[in-house]
């Protein structure tokens, strides 16, 4: 019985080693594609538009603009809350009830 288990383990190890050899061979033959290549400045500008090297300054500017927009929206919400333009209703969860069960309970109570 133990010899069967050992044979199964041996076959599994052989299969894994074959797969590792295939992966190593694939990486060996594609190693030239993985090496970084230098580009001139003119080509880098063109590559950015095509999904190449991103422009970090432009990304930061977009981030700042998004944050400013978000700050304006939060300020408007805060102003509305302080002025009473919004009403807030809270629902207390009963112990052990799922949200769907609470909604059904409300409908039956009405």
Residue pairs with C-beta under 8 A, 6 or more apart in sequence:
27 34
39 47
44 52
44 53
46 52
47 53
48 54
48 55
77 86
80 86
81 88
91 102
93 99
93 102
94 102
94 105
97 105
